[in-house]
Amino acid sequence: MASYARVAGVARVARVAQIAVPVLLAVALGACGSASTGDATAKVNGSIHVPTGVAASAVATVNGSILVADGAAVTTARTVNGHIAIGAHATAQSLTTVNGAVTLGAGAQVSGGVTVVNGPITLQNGASVAGRVANVNGAIRLDSARVSGGITTVDGDVTVNGASQVEGGITVKRPSGVFFHGSDAIPRIVIGPGAVVDGPLDFRHAVKLYVSPQAKIGPVQGATPIPFTGASPPD
């Protein structure tokens, strides 16, 4: 597992070993079945559903998705191949997937971080992440949401819309490593009207950076902001 300690050379973005080991340990210990109050649930194949009103412990699967219903709670949610969806006003400590999307519904809260290798991350209105939001490949979108630990990507587009607030800045890292399979497209970074990015915008390879005059951003390194009018820049 040590050979997977760095995915795309970004140690803090994706550590496959840290995902797979807890999953396999949980399975080995016999955890199985649907999530219920206080339980830790793990599967090799199959999705996991945490129902409304349930406060579950760690949930993990290898091949399957994780759905945390509106108002439910989990400590950690981890999968290797599958998406993670956190319903409206649901809570979690951390969310991690290798291949799959992560979506936070309106008002959902994550007290730690959200980490994806290959897949988009979406935060809907009022959602918040206290830690870092990070991926290697895939779009990251905030719609009047809050991220307190910064945003990191390698090859993903980033859109910060509405009354969104990002503390800790935005970093686009340089592609590297045998696990990186990016496209030739240049990442598109959009900071929309009313959005605030508190911290540096650090771009370590080419990006297209669009910033509304009604947005507030920190210092920019590695790109020249392109102003735009209206809700979004032209395609």
C-alpha positions in Angstrom: 0.0 0.0 0.0 2.9 2.3 0.5 3.2 2.8 -3.3 -0.1 4.5 -3.2 0.8 7.1 -0.7 0.9 9.8 -3.3 -1.7 10.1 -6.1 -0.6 12.5 -8.8 2.2 13.6 -6.5 -0.3 15.4 -4.2 0.0 13.9 -0.8 -2.8 15.9 0.7 -5.1 15.5 -2.2 -5.5 11.7 -2.4 -4.0 8.9 -0.3 -5.4 5.7 -1.7 -3.9 3.7 1.1 -5.7 5.7 3.7 -9.0 4.9 2.0 -8.6 1.2 1.2 -7.1 0.1 4.5 -9.9 1.2 6.8 -12.4 -0.3 4.3 -10.8 -3.7 4.3 -10.3 -3.6 8.1 -13.9 -3.0 8.6 -14.9 -5.8 6.3 -12.5 -8.1 8.0 -14.0 -7.3 11.4 -17.4 -8.4 10.1 -19.2 -5.1 9.7 -22.0 -5.3 7.2 -25.6 -4.4 6.5 -27.4 -1.1 6.4 -26.3 1.8 8.4 -28.2 2.4 11.7 -27.8 4.5 14.7 -24.3 4.2 16.2 -23.2 1.5 13.8 -20.1 1.3 11.6 -21.0 -0.2 8.2 -18.7 -1.5 5.5 -19.2 -3.5 2.3 -17.0 -4.7 -0.5 -19.7 -4.5 -3.2 -22.8 -2.5 -2.9 -24.1 0.9 -1.9 -24.9 2.2 1.6 -27.9 4.3 2.6 -28.0 6.2 5.9 -31.7 7.1 6.5 -33.2 10.4 7.6 -32.7 11.0 11.3 -30.1 8.3 11.8 -26.7 9.1 13.3 -24.3 6.5 12.1 -20.6 5.9 12.7 -18.1 5.3 9.9 -19.6 4.0 6.6 -17.4 2.6 3.9 -17.6 0.5 0.7 -15.2 -0.5 -2.1 -17.5 -0.7 -5.1 -20.6 1.3 -4.4 -22.0 4.7 -3.5 -23.0 6.2 -0.2 -26.2 8.2 0.3 -26.7 10.1 3.6 -30.3 11.2 3.6 -31.6 14.7 4.6 -30.9 15.3 8.3 -28.9 12.2 8.8 -25.3 12.1 10.2 -22.2 10.0 9.8 -18.6 10.3 11.1 -16.7 9.3 8.0 -17.9 8.2 4.6 -15.4 6.5 2.3 -15.6 4.6 -1.0 -13.2 3.6 -3.7 -15.5 3.4 -6.8 -18.7 5.3 -6.2 -20.2 8.7 -5.4 -21.1 10.2 -2.0 -24.2 12.3 -1.6 -24.9 14.2 1.6 -28.5 15.3 1.9 -29.9 18.7 3.0 -28.8 19.6 6.5 -27.0 16.3 7.0 -23.6 16.2 8.7 -20.3 14.3 8.4 -16.8 14.6 9.7 -15.0 13.7 6.4 -15.8 12.4 3.0 -13.4 10.5 0.7 -13.8 8.8 -2.6 -11.3 7.7 -5.3 -13.5 7.5 -8.4 -16.8 9.3 -8.0 -18.6 12.5 -7.3 -19.3 14.2 -4.0 -22.4 16.3 -3.5 -23.4 18.3 -0.4 -27.0 19.3 -0.3 -28.4 22.6 1.0 -27.2 23.3 4.5 -25.1 20.1 4.8 -22.1 20.4 7.0 -18.7 18.6 7.0 -16.5 19.3 10.0 -13.4 18.0 8.3 -12.4 17.8 4.7 -13.7 16.5 1.3 -11.2 14.5 -0.8 -11.7 13.1 -4.3 -9.2 11.7 -6.8 -11.2 11.5 -10.0 -14.6 13.2 -9.7 -16.5 16.5 -9.3 -17.3 18.1 -6.0 -20.5 20.2 -5.6 -21.6 22.3 -2.6 -25.2 23.5 -2.8 -26.7 26.6 -1.1 -25.7 27.0 2.5 -23.4 23.9 2.6 -20.2 24.2 4.5 -16.9 22.3 4.8 -14.6 23.3 7.7 -11.5 21.6 6.2 -10.0 21.5 2.7 -11.9 20.6 -0.5 -9.5 18.8 -2.8 -9.4 16.6 -5.9 -7.1 15.8 -8.8 -9.6 15.6 -11.7 -13.1 17.0 -11.8 -15.0 20.2 -11.5 -15.4 21.9 -8.1 -18.5 24.1 -7.7 -19.8 26.2 -4.8 -23.2 27.7 -5.0 -23.5 30.2 -2.0 -21.5 27.7 0.1 -18.5 28.0 2.4 -15.1 26.3 2.5 -12.9 27.2 5.5 -9.8 25.2 4.6 -9.1 26.2 1.0 -9.6 24.5 -2.4 -7.0 22.4 -4.1 -7.1 20.7 -7.5 -4.7 19.7 -10.3 -6.8 19.5 -13.4 -10.3 20.6 -12.4 -12.4 23.6 -13.1 -13.4 25.6 -10.1 -16.5 27.8 -9.9 -17.3 29.9 -6.8 -20.7 31.4 -7.2 -23.3 33.5 -5.3 -22.5 34.4 -1.8 -19.9 31.7 -1.5 -16.9 32.2 0.8 -13.6 30.4 0.5 -11.0 30.8 3.3 -7.5 29.5 2.6 -7.5 30.4 -1.0 -7.4 28.3 -4.2 -4.4 26.2 -5.3 -4.1 24.5 -8.7 -1.1 22.2 -8.5 1.2 21.1 -11.2 0.3 17.7 -12.8 2.7 14.9 -12.0 2.9 11.2 -11.2 1.9 8.0 -12.9 -1.7 8.2 -11.5 -2.4 11.5 -13.2 -4.6 11.2 -16.3 -5.6 14.8 -17.1 -7.0 16.3 -20.3 -5.5 18.9 -22.6 -8.1 21.4 -21.5 -6.9 24.4 -19.5 -8.7 24.5 -16.1 -11.3 27.3 -15.9 -11.5 29.2 -12.6 -14.5 31.4 -12.1 -15.1 33.7 -9.1 -18.6 35.0 -9.5 -20.3 38.2 -8.4 -20.7 38.3 -4.6 -18.2 35.6 -3.9 -15.3 36.0 -1.6 -11.9 34.1 -1.7 -9.9 35.0 1.3 -6.4 33.9 0.7 -4.0 33.5 -2.2 -5.0 32.2 -5.6 -1.9 30.1 -6.5 -1.8 28.6 -10.0 1.2 26.4 -10.7 0.3 25.7 -14.3 -1.9 27.4 -17.0 -5.4 28.3 -16.1 -8.1 30.7 -17.3 -9.1 32.9 -14.4 -12.3 34.8 -14.6 -13.2 37.2 -11.8 -16.3 39.4 -11.5 -15.7 43.0 -10.4 -18.3 42.3 -7.7 -16.1 39.5 -6.2 -13.4 39.8 -3.6 -10.2 37.8 -3.9 -6.8 37.6 -2.4 -3.4 37.9 -4.2 -3.0 36.1 -7.5 0.1 34.2 -8.6 0.5 32.4 -11.9 -2.5 33.9 -13.8 -4.0 37.2 -14.9 -7.6 37.8 -13.9 -10.1 38.3 -16.7 -13.0 40.5 -15.6 -16.5 39.6 -16.8 -20.0 41.1 -16.4 -23.2 39.3 -15.6 -23.6 36.1 -13.6 -21.0 34.1 -15.5 -18.3 34.6 -18.1 -18.8 33.6 -21.7 -18.3 29.9 -22.6 
